């Protein structure tokens, strides 16, 4: 009964959705401080209403006043959490709309606030900078946003449908990215004529990786993972035999990754393959996790251990809090958030950092997520003590989420649309009390063998619920 009294006090002090956007707090004061900094820093990068490009936020090197396909794909869900839906929709629509046969089905890698391709990366349709992971990253980002926001136009609007179809078809063909061509493809399949190796706009017109500092690269392991995720994403959009075809094609990339890129001797994946037939090591492992391409848990554990043991640049590190939480390395995730938000950390102002912290806290530490294509919001607490979120936008409504402990969580639907709350808890529990009624729990097991117990609770606008008093 004590927990229900605490819950009642919280409801009386919570109120309706506020004008200040999502807020976070709890017994972990260091994380509370990190989130407050990240929210303020991320919103600082919001564009001005009069900017010719329309709604946007900084997602590239800040002096450029620009947004990049990789950065936006990473920052997008954090942006949605912060209420930047108009910005996400505008930027991703621009990327999708500008895919073009004249650029061999590339879009503009980076655009600026004036609504034109950033001159730092573009000279003409024949000479420009482009990282080939980008189409598949954007494709996946639009599907994650469709799931989080409930806005299906990210998937079914004509501009996104065309982008999807060309990315999994003509784009792969143009850049010789078929599964059996990855280690034999030409170095520059669509090089301009004449070709100047010293000109970055010639040499980098179709970089086969997000790692930009490795000369003589034929393909990076991150591009293999991006192809896998892009095709799996598209398979989830289409139906029937077409879905099966793309799932099978995606699996060929994953099998190639496991067969050709893992080194038993090193206990690591190689991260690049050169034009003279040599594998090498460097950046890239982050994207094996980001694109969720690893099914072998022993290899995944080694990959995570290596990522946690090295101090990467801020771009790579900003992905890690959410990924470490998702994979079950909670203490490492928390330490990474505190490192990223520490005032003494160099380059913490890079835009991805603050958005990455927001995503790490909400999706990672608080364990809030959605089941794609449904109105199901899931929660699984990955912290200690207690923690709360208020005015969290998700699926077209707003929620207040309070983890009272590891085995007790309360939610209020403070918005205007119905959801189903999947209240999850780490461990195997037979029953729990849902709003004073004891109910049976269901269980699911992840790839690591970890069991989560859950109960589904419908929540109409204005309703609240408490799940707790777990029994094994």
Secondary structure by P-SEA (a helix, b strand, c coil): caaaaaaaaaaaaccccccccccccccaaaaaaaaaaaaaaaaaacccccccccccccccccccccccaaaaaaaaaaaaaacaaaaaaaaaaaaaaaccccccccccccccccccccccccccccbbbbbcaaaaaaaaaaaaaaaaaccccccccaaaaaaaaaaacaaaaaacccccccccccccccccccccccccccccccccccccccccccccaaaaaaaaaaaaaaaaacccaaaaaaaaaaaaaaaaaaccccccccccccccccccccccccccaaaaaaacccccaaaaaaaaaaaaaccccaaaaaacaaaaaaacaaaaaaaaaaaaacccccccccaaaaaaaaaaaacccccccccccccbbbbbbcccccccccccccccbbbbbbcccccbbbbbccccbbbbbbccccccccccccccbbbbbbbbbccccbbbbbbbbbbccccccccccccc
